[in-house]
Amino acid sequence: MTADGVRIVLDTNQIVGAGSRWLDGSVANANVNDHRRLLVCVAEEHAGLYCDGIIDEYLEKLLERRHPLGRARKLITYIMGSFTRIEIASESAPAPPIDPDDEIFLICALDGDADWLVSEDSDLLALKASYPRPQIGRCGEIMNALGI
C-alpha cells in the first residue's frame, strides 16, 4: 500500500459490470452495484492502474456489449483521468493465464507493483497461488479488504 492507497488493476469484467449509464447522471449513483461501487472507490480513494492494452480491451468490450459510443468514451475518460497509466516493460507474466488476452492484466499489475488484480475470470482466479502479489481476487474480496 502506498500513500495513494491500495494499488489496483481492474479486469474488464469489473468495468463492464460497472456499466456506463450512471455516467449520464452523477457518481452519487455509484452504489447501485458492487462493480460500480468498487470502480468509484478505486478512482476516488486508491491508485487504480491501467496500461494502453487494458484501455483498448475496456473500450472493445464495452462496444461489443452495445454501450453507446459516447458513454463508453465517457467511462474510458473517467478511468484515464483518475487512474495511473503504467508503462509496460515486461514481455510476459511468470505464470501466464490460459487466455493470452488476460496476460496484459497480470503484466500491468506486476509492472505497476499492484496490491490487487480484481477479476471474476476463472482463468485469472486459477492463478491465485502463483501470485502472492498482486493478490488475485473477486470484486467481493477486495471490497471486504477495503471495507467497502
C-alpha positions in Angstrom: 0.0 0.0 0.0 1.2 3.5 -0.9 0.4 6.9 0.3 -2.2 7.0 -2.5 -3.9 3.9 -1.1 -4.0 0.4 -2.4 -2.7 -0.1 -6.0 -5.4 -2.0 -8.0 -5.8 -3.3 -11.5 -9.4 -4.0 -12.6 -10.1 -6.7 -15.2 -12.5 -5.9 -18.0 -15.4 -7.8 -16.3 -15.3 -5.2 -13.5 -15.6 -2.3 -15.9 -18.3 -3.9 -18.0 -20.1 -4.9 -14.8 -20.0 -1.3 -13.6 -21.9 -0.2 -16.6 -21.9 3.2 -18.2 -25.5 4.5 -17.8 -24.6 6.0 -14.4 -22.3 8.5 -16.2 -25.4 10.2 -17.6 -26.2 11.3 -14.0 -23.8 11.6 -11.2 -21.2 9.5 -9.4 -23.7 9.6 -6.4 -25.5 6.7 -8.1 -22.3 4.6 -7.7 -23.9 2.4 -5.0 -26.2 0.6 -7.4 -23.9 -2.4 -8.0 -20.7 -3.8 -6.5 -18.6 -3.4 -9.6 -19.6 0.3 -9.9 -19.0 0.9 -6.1 -15.6 -0.7 -6.5 -14.7 1.3 -9.6 -15.7 4.6 -7.9 -13.9 3.7 -4.7 -10.7 2.9 -6.6 -11.0 6.1 -8.7 -11.6 8.3 -5.7 -9.6 6.7 -2.8 -6.9 4.4 -4.2 -4.5 4.0 -7.0 -6.2 2.4 -10.0 -3.7 1.2 -12.6 -4.1 0.8 -16.4 -2.0 0.5 -19.5 -2.7 1.1 -23.2 -3.6 -2.5 -23.8 -6.1 -2.6 -20.9 -7.8 0.6 -22.1 -8.1 -0.9 -25.6 -9.7 -4.0 -24.1 -12.1 -2.0 -21.9 -13.3 0.0 -24.9 -13.6 -3.0 -27.2 -15.7 -5.0 -24.7 -17.9 -2.0 -23.8 -18.7 -1.5 -27.5 -19.2 -5.3 -28.1 -21.8 -5.2 -25.3 -23.6 -2.3 -27.1 -22.7 0.5 -24.7 -23.3 3.7 -26.7 -20.0 5.1 -28.0 -20.5 8.4 -26.2 -21.0 6.7 -22.8 -18.1 4.3 -23.4 -15.8 7.2 -24.2 -17.0 9.0 -21.0 -16.2 5.9 -18.9 -12.8 5.5 -20.5 -12.1 9.2 -19.9 -13.2 8.8 -16.3 -10.8 5.9 -15.8 -7.9 7.5 -17.6 -8.4 10.7 -15.6 -8.5 9.1 -12.2 -6.2 6.0 -12.6 -2.4 5.9 -13.2 -1.0 4.8 -16.5 1.6 2.2 -16.3 4.4 1.9 -18.9 4.7 -1.8 -19.7 8.3 -3.2 -19.5 7.7 -6.9 -19.2 7.1 -9.1 -22.2 5.3 -11.9 -20.3 4.0 -12.9 -16.9 5.9 -15.5 -15.0 2.8 -17.7 -14.7 0.6 -16.7 -17.7 -3.1 -17.4 -17.8 -4.6 -19.9 -20.3 -6.2 -17.0 -22.2 -3.5 -14.8 -23.8 -5.9 -11.8 -23.7 -5.8 -11.9 -19.9 -2.0 -11.7 -19.6 -1.9 -7.9 -20.0 -3.8 -7.5 -16.8 -1.2 -9.6 -14.9 1.7 -7.8 -16.6 0.2 -4.4 -15.7 -0.3 -5.5 -12.1 3.2 -6.7 -11.9 4.9 -3.8 -13.7 2.7 -1.4 -11.7 3.5 -3.0 -8.3 -0.2 -3.6 -7.7 -1.6 -4.9 -4.4 -4.6 -6.4 -6.1 -5.8 -7.7 -9.5 -9.6 -7.8 -9.4 -11.3 -10.3 -11.7 -14.2 -12.6 -12.0 -12.4 -14.6 -14.7 -11.8 -18.2 -13.7 -8.6 -18.4 -15.7 -7.1 -15.5 -13.7 -8.5 -16.7 -10.4 -6.9 -20.1 -11.0 -3.5 -18.3 -10.8 -4.1 -17.0 -7.2 -1.5 -19.4 -5.7 1.1 -18.4 -8.3 0.9 -14.7 -7.3 1.2 -13.7 -3.6 1.5 -10.1 -5.0 -0.6 -8.9 -6.6 -3.3 -10.8 -4.8 -5.8 -12.0 -7.3 -9.4 -11.9 -6.1 -13.0 -11.3 -6.9 -14.8 -8.0 -6.5 -16.3 -9.0 -3.2 -12.9 -10.0 -1.8 -11.3 -6.6 -2.5 -14.5 -4.8 -1.3 -14.2 -6.7 2.0 -10.5 -6.0 2.2 -11.1 -2.2 1.6 -14.1 -2.1 3.9 -16.5 -1.1 1.2 
